Amino acid sequence: MKNDASARPQASQALARLSKADFVTSLRKLLQEAGKAGETSVDVRAATLHTDVGVYPARGHSMPTCCTVMYEEMQPGDEILLMPPGGKGPTLLVRYKFPR
């Protein structure tokens, strides 16, 4: 997953709440690209996904929504590699396996 600073929203955009759909779109795109590249799995960290969608860390972040989407997009065979206390946080790490 790329964290290209030029592609990130500016800090002024951090005040706008990111929607569940924003995270779903980004995660599915990542999974699609990894699958097309022939990967057998891809590890996604919540902090990285959130940064790709919108500024993190920032006031008014949407980390709980980001983590919810990561859990909801899991399919049989996928695994949680690291679960933060409380289940939602930037260190959440999920391995999504292919084919999906």
C-alpha positions in Angstrom: 0.0 0.0 0.0 1.4 3.3 -1.0 1.7 6.3 1.3 2.8 8.8 -1.3 2.7 12.2 0.4 1.7 13.9 -2.9 -1.5 11.8 -3.0 -2.6 12.5 0.5 -5.2 15.1 1.3 -4.0 18.3 3.0 -4.4 18.7 6.8 -7.3 21.2 6.2 -9.3 18.3 4.8 -8.9 16.3 8.0 -11.8 18.0 9.6 -14.2 16.4 7.1 -15.4 13.0 8.5 -14.4 10.2 6.2 -17.3 7.8 5.3 -17.4 4.1 5.5 -17.7 4.1 1.7 -14.3 5.9 1.5 -12.6 3.1 3.3 -14.5 0.3 1.5 -13.5 1.8 -1.9 -9.8 2.2 -0.9 -9.5 -1.3 0.6 -11.3 -3.0 -2.3 -9.0 -1.2 -4.8 -5.9 -2.3 -2.9 -7.2 -5.9 -2.8 -8.0 -5.8 -6.5 -4.6 -4.5 -7.4 -2.8 -7.1 -5.2 -4.9 -9.9 -6.7 -4.1 -8.8 -10.3 -0.4 -8.6 -9.4 -0.6 -12.3 -8.5 -0.1 -11.9 -4.8 -1.2 -14.8 -2.6 -2.1 -12.4 0.3 -1.7 -8.7 1.3 -1.3 -7.4 4.8 -3.2 -4.2 5.6 -2.5 -2.0 8.7 -5.3 0.3 9.8 -3.0 3.3 10.1 -1.8 2.9 6.5 -5.3 2.4 5.1 -6.5 5.5 7.0 -3.6 7.6 5.8 -4.3 6.5 2.2 -7.9 7.6 2.5 -7.4 10.7 4.6 -5.0 12.4 7.0 -4.1 10.4 10.0 -3.4 11.1 12.8 -5.6 14.2 12.9 -8.3 15.6 15.0 -11.6 14.1 14.0 -10.0 11.0 12.5 -12.2 8.0 11.5 -10.1 5.1 12.8 -13.1 3.2 14.3 -14.8 3.3 10.9 -11.6 2.3 9.1 -11.2 -0.8 11.4 -14.9 -1.7 11.1 -14.5 -1.8 7.3 -11.4 -3.9 7.6 -13.2 -6.5 9.7 -16.3 -6.5 7.5 -14.2 -7.1 4.4 -12.7 -10.2 5.8 -13.6 -13.5 4.2 -13.0 -17.1 5.2 -9.2 -17.7 5.3 -8.3 -14.1 6.1 -6.6 -13.6 9.4 -6.1 -10.9 12.0 -2.3 -10.7 12.6 -2.5 -8.0 15.3 -5.5 -6.8 17.2 -5.1 -3.7 19.3 -6.7 -3.5 22.8 -10.4 -2.8 22.3 -10.2 -4.2 18.7 -10.0 -0.9 16.9 -6.9 1.1 16.5 -4.1 2.1 14.2 -2.1 -1.1 14.8 -4.9 -3.4 13.6 -3.2 -5.7 11.0 -5.2 -8.0 8.7 -3.9 -10.5 6.2 -6.3 -10.8 3.2 -5.8 -13.9 1.2 -6.3 -14.6 -2.5 -8.3 -15.7 -4.4 -11.2 -13.7 -3.0 
